[in-house]
Amino acid sequence: MSQLVLVINAGSSSLKYQLVDAATGDVTAKGSVERIGEARAQAQHESFGVRHQTRKKSGSIGSHRDALGWVTEVFREAGPDLESVGLLAVGHRVVHGGDRFSEPVVVTDEVLAVVAALEPLAPLHNPANLEGIRVARERFPGVPQVAVFDTAFHHGMPAHAYTYAVPASWREKHQVRRYGFHGTSYAYVSRRAAALLGHALEETSLVVLHLGNGASAAAICGGRSVDTSMGLTPLEGLVMGTRSGDIDPGLFSFMVRTGMSAGEVDAALNRESGLKGLAGTNDFREVTELVAAGDADGRLAFDVAVYRLRKYVGAYAAALGRLDAVVFTAGVGEHSAELRAAVCDGLGILGVELDAAANAAAGGGERRISTDASRVAVLVVPTNEELEIARQAAAVVGAEG
């Protein structure tokens, strides 16, 4: 039986996809469509069959429906043809599952309705995720569609970690609590980190740092989330590309009293803050270039981000009670040696001793970058959310079959 899963990650103006063999992890094809709805849209497809083929398109791609139409057509042209490979499922990343979804589910009309009702909790993500699902259901009517939720991995957090000290009516009527995100990444990375350490997953205690334009930290004990930095929404926690992370909640009402609307404050905290608010750019590579050039704003942005990371690692080490490894993953975590060195430089109290040469060495892949004498390992583990989504989708379809 085919184990091929088409993984779709639909963003507000983008569509990323991979055709993954859930059994072997092999990627048969992948691609992306960027700037959907703009005149300068860009699309690229790579297939890895008998020979490597690449297809590109630029120009107007007006909607997610148009984007997925291009995707199915380019699969037909460059291969493999999605209509003949025997797709097992289409797996969709859905950012917010609220308190309803603790596991991936086959999409039904009821599931769509619940995810739509959760849009206020993830207004930048859930609407786009939903659009991707709706269009894929039309394009592949006979193939099971599976929703895999970023929040599901954190669903088992203890009540003392997920509960906010707010009125009961907020918690009961509006489901106000910490949910956490990047769950598919944490599920994959924690397993790989345990393997790299030579430990059983059930016996490992990790702090994992998922650092990209969106960033979060998680305390993971025995493969289960104990705590995580993102909360009700993806805004809480670390300093991110355009998100502020932790702030005094009173800042919101203060800025409203200065004359801003609630919508304007929300937009500023989500889209104009973080590294962009401090240094004028949300690209961490550009921030490190500013630091190297002696730019004061770049230096401040770097230091604020690093300090916040150190605080979370220390807090989560205390929450776990024992720490086997600090794990860096995602784009910035995997590629910024400068950030890793700066974060670890303040963690000597935990027994962290970074190997400077290993940290700075070129190349990627899973690796240990701490010294042999370090009481706590420091690992770099590239994430693979697409493979995790494919495997979870295949497991759901297999269980239902």
Secondary structure as UniProt FT lines:
FT   STRAND          4..10
FT   STRAND          14..21
FT   TURN            22..24
FT   STRAND          27..34
FT   TURN            36..37
FT   TURN            39..40
FT   STRAND          41..48
FT   STRAND          52..59
FT   HELIX           64..78
FT   TURN            82..86
FT   STRAND          89..94
FT   TURN            98..100
FT   STRAND          105..106
FT   HELIX           109..117
FT   HELIX           119..121
FT   TURN            123..125
FT   HELIX           126..139
FT   TURN            141..142
FT   STRAND          145..149
FT   TURN            150..151
FT   HELIX           152..154
FT   TURN            155..156
FT   HELIX           159..162
FT   HELIX           168..173
FT   HELIX           183..197
FT   HELIX           201..203
FT   STRAND          205..211
FT   STRAND          215..221
FT   TURN            222..223
FT   STRAND          224..228
FT   TURN            234..235
FT   HELIX           250..257
FT   TURN            258..259
FT   HELIX           262..271
FT   HELIX           274..279
FT   HELIX           284..292
FT   TURN            293..294
FT   HELIX           296..320
FT   STRAND          325..329
FT   HELIX           330..335
FT   HELIX           337..345
FT   HELIX           348..350
FT   HELIX           356..360
FT   STRAND          367..368
FT   TURN            372..373
FT   STRAND          376..380
FT   HELIX           385..400
//
